[in-house]
Amino acid sequence: MESTDGGSRMKEFYEGDYIIYQNGDRYEIGKIKRIVPDGAFVWYHSGETTSKTPFDQMHKITNDYVIGETSLGGAMM
């Protein structure tokens, strides 16, 4: 089921932002590669592959300035 607030949530995220992805009771750190109207393509590992993630399962990390270099999407950096 598609989120009804996708358009407004889209404005919260930018390419390069670090996010927490909530998948049930699991949480993963990711980095946004590209924004689309109903979600974002996010790196969750060091390879070039991204996963499309809906906005309602993404939570922006607000203190991402404390995160140094990562290997997320490493092949593209």
Contacts in CASP RR format, 6 or more apart in sequence:
PFRMAT RR
TARGET T0000
AUTHOR 0000-0000-0000
METHOD contacts of the structure
MODEL  1
MESTDGGSRMKEFYEGDYIIYQNGDRYEIGKIKRIVPDGAFVWYHSGETT
SKTPFDQMHKITNDYVIGETSLGGAMM
2 38 0 8 1.000
2 54 0 8 1.000
3 9 0 8 1.000
3 38 0 8 1.000
3 54 0 8 1.000
3 55 0 8 1.000
3 56 0 8 1.000
5 55 0 8 1.000
5 56 0 8 1.000
6 37 0 8 1.000
6 38 0 8 1.000
6 39 0 8 1.000
6 55 0 8 1.000
6 56 0 8 1.000
7 37 0 8 1.000
7 55 0 8 1.000
9 55 0 8 1.000
9 56 0 8 1.000
9 58 0 8 1.000
10 35 0 8 1.000
10 37 0 8 1.000
10 39 0 8 1.000
10 55 0 8 1.000
12 55 0 8 1.000
12 60 0 8 1.000
13 19 0 8 1.000
13 32 0 8 1.000
13 35 0 8 1.000
13 40 0 8 1.000
13 55 0 8 1.000
13 58 0 8 1.000
13 60 0 8 1.000
14 32 0 8 1.000
14 35 0 8 1.000
15 32 0 8 1.000
15 33 0 8 1.000
15 34 0 8 1.000
15 35 0 8 1.000
16 31 0 8 1.000
16 32 0 8 1.000
16 33 0 8 1.000
17 31 0 8 1.000
17 32 0 8 1.000
17 60 0 8 1.000
17 61 0 8 1.000
17 64 0 8 1.000
18 29 0 8 1.000
18 30 0 8 1.000
18 31 0 8 1.000
18 32 0 8 1.000
18 60 0 8 1.000
18 61 0 8 1.000
18 64 0 8 1.000
18 67 0 8 1.000
19 29 0 8 1.000
19 30 0 8 1.000
19 31 0 8 1.000
19 32 0 8 1.000
19 40 0 8 1.000
19 42 0 8 1.000
19 53 0 8 1.000
19 58 0 8 1.000
19 59 0 8 1.000
19 60 0 8 1.000
19 61 0 8 1.000
20 27 0 8 1.000
20 28 0 8 1.000
20 29 0 8 1.000
20 30 0 8 1.000
20 58 0 8 1.000
20 59 0 8 1.000
20 61 0 8 1.000
21 27 0 8 1.000
21 28 0 8 1.000
21 29 0 8 1.000
21 30 0 8 1.000
21 42 0 8 1.000
21 44 0 8 1.000
21 53 0 8 1.000
21 57 0 8 1.000
21 58 0 8 1.000
21 59 0 8 1.000
22 57 0 8 1.000
22 58 0 8 1.000
22 59 0 8 1.000
23 57 0 8 1.000
28 44 0 8 1.000
29 44 0 8 1.000
29 61 0 8 1.000
29 72 0 8 1.000
30 42 0 8 1.000
30 43 0 8 1.000
30 44 0 8 1.000
30 72 0 8 1.000
31 42 0 8 1.000
31 43 0 8 1.000
31 70 0 8 1.000
31 72 0 8 1.000
31 73 0 8 1.000
32 40 0 8 1.000
32 41 0 8 1.000
32 42 0 8 1.000
32 43 0 8 1.000
33 40 0 8 1.000
33 41 0 8 1.000
33 42 0 8 1.000
33 43 0 8 1.000
33 50 0 8 1.000
33 73 0 8 1.000
33 76 0 8 1.000
34 40 0 8 1.000
34 41 0 8 1.000
34 50 0 8 1.000
36 52 0 8 1.000
38 54 0 8 1.000
38 55 0 8 1.000
39 52 0 8 1.000
39 53 0 8 1.000
39 54 0 8 1.000
39 55 0 8 1.000
39 58 0 8 1.000
40 52 0 8 1.000
40 53 0 8 1.000
40 55 0 8 1.000
40 58 0 8 1.000
41 50 0 8 1.000
41 51 0 8 1.000
41 52 0 8 1.000
41 53 0 8 1.000
42 50 0 8 1.000
42 51 0 8 1.000
42 52 0 8 1.000
42 53 0 8 1.000
42 58 0 8 1.000
43 49 0 8 1.000
43 50 0 8 1.000
43 72 0 8 1.000
43 73 0 8 1.000
43 74 0 8 1.000
43 76 0 8 1.000
44 51 0 8 1.000
44 72 0 8 1.000
45 71 0 8 1.000
45 72 0 8 1.000
45 73 0 8 1.000
46 71 0 8 1.000
46 72 0 8 1.000
46 73 0 8 1.000
46 74 0 8 1.000
46 75 0 8 1.000
47 73 0 8 1.000
47 74 0 8 1.000
47 75 0 8 1.000
48 73 0 8 1.000
48 74 0 8 1.000
48 75 0 8 1.000
48 76 0 8 1.000
61 67 0 8 1.000
END
